[in-house]
Amino acid sequence: MKTYDYKLGDIVEMKKPHPCTSKSTQFEIVRVGADLKIKCLGCGNVLIISRDNFNKRFKRVVK
């Protein structure tokens, strides 16, 4: 099982863009737990995604 190194406040890049008008692939991690709460940096929408789903779609940590 692969482990990922991300924490609260990190800006992460996902494999697919958010389906908003800006088509942003960058998100900020707002909450970490069994589920992750991430905020789209393009439109500002907040999404709740399971950790397993997040790990599948996660690409890299930007900063």
Secondary structure, 3 states (H helix, E strand, C coil): CCCCCCCCCCEEEECCCCCCCCCCCEEEEEECCCEEEEEECCCCCEEEEEHHHHHHHEEEECC
